[in-house]
Amino acid sequence: MVFLKSLYFLLKKSFFKVHYPLGISFDITSRCNLRCKHCYFIKQNQHDELTDDQFITKVDQLKKEHPSVMHAGWVGGEPLLRRNLLIECTKKFPLNMIVTNGTFELPSLKNGVFNVSVDGTKEYYEAIRGAKVYDLVKQNANRKDIKVNVACVLNSLNKDCPEKLLKEWKNTHINGISFSFYTPQKGSKDPLYLTGNQRDIIINQ
């Protein structure tokens, strides 16, 4: 259903004059229940959160200013810490992507896709995320009734995990796995940094 909606809107935009922007992203919360070693967000100075009513008013305002928006991304922090607000806000857009750590039960959204962060198999994941929640995340993500993708950020701690991760998750109900490389915060001196040669080896594998 999400794919068909996407196709419909893209075809509609193709036949008629395209207006921009098409997408928007919201930091729905600055809070998170994990403290991951590679997270840049918790290192920033975050402002106080808007109340639910203030947040909804802001979303409605942006929708009015930019009626062309058809896709909304919901990030944080951990978006599902504001579960009810998230569900209410996703009703306002035809397409939604929720980036989550997967430690909370995923709501049944028919107009959304969940990107669940999984940084390797259990050994790697729990070393990076600092919490023994891997089995819970896998259980929450392994759903037939919603669209779930797994997103893995590769760094010096989990660079050997991609093949193991693919094998372990291939028989689940997720739609796919994407890999990206950690963006260093301190240049090449960042201990999580992968050199160009290391990245090339991973890509070849």
MOHU-V188170 format. One record per backbone hydrogen bond with DSSP energy under -1.0 kcal/mol. CO is the residue of the C=O (numbers start at 1). NH is the residue of the N-H. If there is no record, write none. Layout:
co->CO nh->NH
co->CO nh->NH
//
This chain:
co->1 nh->5
co->2 nh->6
co->3 nh->7
co->4 nh->8
co->5 nh->9
co->6 nh->10
co->7 nh->11
co->8 nh->12
co->9 nh->13
co->10 nh->14
co->11 nh->15
co->12 nh->16
co->22 nh->70
co->22 nh->71
co->24 nh->73
co->26 nh->28
co->26 nh->75
co->31 nh->78
co->36 nh->39
co->40 nh->43
co->41 nh->44
co->51 nh->55
co->52 nh->56
co->53 nh->57
co->54 nh->58
co->55 nh->59
co->56 nh->60
co->57 nh->61
co->58 nh->62
co->59 nh->63
co->60 nh->64
co->61 nh->65
co->62 nh->66
co->66 nh->69
co->70 nh->95
co->71 nh->24
co->72 nh->97
co->73 nh->26
co->74 nh->99
co->75 nh->28
co->78 nh->81
co->79 nh->82
co->82 nh->86
co->83 nh->87
co->84 nh->88
co->85 nh->89
co->86 nh->90
co->89 nh->92
co->90 nh->93
co->95 nh->72
co->96 nh->113
co->97 nh->74
co->98 nh->115
co->100 nh->117
co->107 nh->109
co->111 nh->96
co->113 nh->98
co->114 nh->149
co->115 nh->100
co->116 nh->151
co->118 nh->120
co->121 nh->125
co->122 nh->126
co->124 nh->128
co->125 nh->129
co->126 nh->130
co->128 nh->37
co->131 nh->133
co->133 nh->137
co->134 nh->138
co->135 nh->139
co->136 nh->140
co->137 nh->141
co->138 nh->142
co->141 nh->143
co->147 nh->114
co->148 nh->175
co->149 nh->116
co->150 nh->178
co->151 nh->118
co->152 nh->180
co->154 nh->182
co->158 nh->161
co->161 nh->165
co->162 nh->166
co->163 nh->167
co->164 nh->168
co->165 nh->169
co->169 nh->172
co->176 nh->150
co->178 nh->152
co->180 nh->154
co->186 nh->189
co->187 nh->190
co->190 nh->193
co->192 nh->156
co->195 nh->199
co->196 nh->200
co->197 nh->201
co->198 nh->202
co->199 nh->203
co->200 nh->204
co->201 nh->205
//
